[in-house]
């Protein structure tokens, strides 16, 4: 229970007063306060007013990096740490001067999946102690294309065995 004089403001509230903010022009008011009776609104008109949310898809990512030679043990340890930090990593192949990382990414579209993939190496460089290599290749394909390639015998074999492996 707070003890204060009747009518006194709480401590520290002199600078922080709450104010109301009007909704933006794109705000849809579904409570009927727009002058219409809620019972007049049918499911069809409500559905027409609510934009459908775009569903995300799975994208198969192949990220290739390369750079100056690094000790194989350090490269392996770094890729294992990356797999721990990024649990959707399927498989990594590596040598002392390059690596290939394959994994699935969930994203709204190809642009979002590619953007996330292009940030992966740089964002985990410090935490996983990755070599200072640069991205030299990126392939982003949707799930259907991946499975079609595999069924037709094209493209890389399925990402098995899962894990970090030397070339």
NORMOQUI-V441446 format. One record per residue. N is the residue number from 1. RES is the residue in one letter. SS is DSSP state (2 for helix, 1 for strand, 0 for the rest). PHI is phi in degrees with one decimal (* if undefined). Layout:
# NORMOQUI-V441446
n & res & ss & phi
N & RES & SS & PHI
N & RES & SS & PHI
This chain:
# NORMOQUI-V441446
n & res & ss & phi
1 & X & 0 & *
2 & X & 0 & -93.0
3 & X & 0 & -105.5
4 & X & 0 & -160.5
5 & X & 0 & -67.9
6 & X & 0 & -57.1
7 & X & 0 & 84.0
8 & X & 0 & -77.8
9 & X & 0 & -79.6
10 & X & 0 & -61.3
11 & X & 0 & -58.5
12 & X & 0 & 77.8
13 & X & 0 & -97.5
14 & X & 0 & -62.1
15 & X & 0 & -87.0
16 & X & 0 & -110.7
17 & X & 0 & -101.8
18 & X & 0 & -80.6
19 & X & 0 & -130.0
20 & X & 0 & -90.8
21 & X & 0 & -126.6
22 & X & 0 & -72.4
23 & X & 0 & -71.1
24 & X & 0 & -70.4
25 & X & 0 & -65.0
26 & X & 0 & -91.7
27 & X & 0 & -77.3
28 & X & 0 & -95.5
29 & X & 0 & -95.4
30 & X & 0 & -98.1
31 & X & 0 & -95.3
32 & X & 0 & 84.2
33 & X & 0 & -78.4
34 & X & 0 & -86.7
35 & X & 0 & 101.0
36 & X & 0 & -104.8
37 & X & 0 & -83.1
38 & X & 2 & -58.1
39 & X & 2 & -68.1
40 & X & 2 & -79.0
41 & X & 0 & -81.8
42 & X & 0 & -92.6
43 & X & 2 & -59.8
44 & X & 2 & -65.1
45 & X & 2 & -71.2
46 & X & 2 & -65.3
47 & X & 2 & -62.6
48 & X & 2 & -68.1
49 & X & 2 & -84.0
50 & X & 0 & -96.8
51 & X & 0 & -66.8
52 & X & 0 & -71.2
53 & X & 0 & -73.6
54 & X & 0 & -71.5
55 & X & 0 & -84.9
56 & X & 0 & -84.0
57 & X & 1 & -125.2
58 & X & 1 & -93.4
59 & X & 1 & -124.9
60 & X & 1 & -89.2
61 & X & 1 & -110.6
62 & X & 1 & -123.2
63 & X & 1 & -113.1
64 & X & 1 & -112.0
65 & X & 1 & -127.8
66 & X & 1 & -158.3
67 & X & 0 & 174.6
68 & X & 0 & -63.2
69 & X & 0 & -61.0
70 & X & 0 & -135.7
71 & X & 0 & -58.6
72 & X & 2 & -56.3
73 & X & 2 & -61.7
74 & X & 2 & -69.1
75 & X & 2 & -63.0
76 & X & 2 & -61.3
77 & X & 2 & -61.0
78 & X & 2 & -65.0
79 & X & 2 & -68.7
80 & X & 2 & -65.1
81 & X & 2 & -66.5
82 & X & 2 & -60.8
83 & X & 2 & -63.3
84 & X & 2 & -69.5
85 & X & 2 & -71.3
86 & X & 0 & -120.4
87 & X & 0 & -64.8
88 & X & 0 & -89.1
89 & X & 1 & -65.2
90 & X & 1 & -88.1
91 & X & 1 & -152.2
92 & X & 1 & -132.0
93 & X & 1 & -118.2
94 & X & 1 & -148.3
95 & X & 0 & -136.6
96 & X & 0 & -77.5
97 & X & 0 & -133.0
98 & X & 1 & -161.4
99 & X & 1 & -152.3
100 & X & 1 & -128.0
101 & X & 1 & -120.5
102 & X & 1 & -123.8
103 & X & 1 & -162.3
104 & X & 1 & -102.2
105 & X & 1 & -126.0
106 & X & 1 & -99.4
107 & X & 1 & -154.7
108 & X & 0 & -66.5
109 & X & 0 & -150.8
110 & X & 2 & -60.5
111 & X & 2 & -61.1
112 & X & 2 & -66.8
113 & X & 2 & -62.7
114 & X & 2 & -65.9
115 & X & 2 & -62.6
116 & X & 2 & -64.9
117 & X & 2 & -63.5
118 & X & 2 & -68.9
119 & X & 2 & -90.2
120 & X & 2 & -54.3
121 & X & 2 & -63.5
122 & X & 2 & -67.2
123 & X & 2 & -69.5
124 & X & 2 & -102.7
125 & X & 0 & -57.4
126 & X & 0 & -74.7
127 & X & 0 & -65.7
128 & X & 0 & -96.6
129 & X & 0 & 54.8
130 & X & 0 & -72.8
131 & X & 0 & -61.0
132 & X & 0 & -78.9
133 & X & 0 & -88.3
134 & X & 1 & -107.5
135 & X & 1 & -74.6
136 & X & 1 & -116.6
137 & X & 1 & -161.3
138 & X & 1 & -147.7
139 & X & 1 & -125.7
140 & X & 1 & -127.8
141 & X & 1 & -131.5
142 & X & 1 & -76.7
143 & X & 2 & -61.6
144 & X & 2 & -62.4
145 & X & 2 & -63.4
146 & X & 2 & -58.0
147 & X & 2 & -68.8
148 & X & 2 & -64.8
149 & X & 2 & -59.5
150 & X & 2 & -63.7
151 & X & 2 & -62.9
152 & X & 2 & -86.5
153 & X & 0 & 82.7
154 & X & 0 & -99.2
155 & X & 0 & 76.3
156 & X & 0 & -70.3
157 & X & 0 & -64.1
158 & X & 0 & -52.9
159 & X & 0 & -70.9
160 & X & 0 & -142.3
161 & X & 0 & -75.1
162 & X & 0 & -70.7
163 & X & 1 & 135.0
164 & X & 1 & -110.1
165 & X & 1 & -135.2
166 & X & 1 & -72.7
167 & X & 0 & -64.5
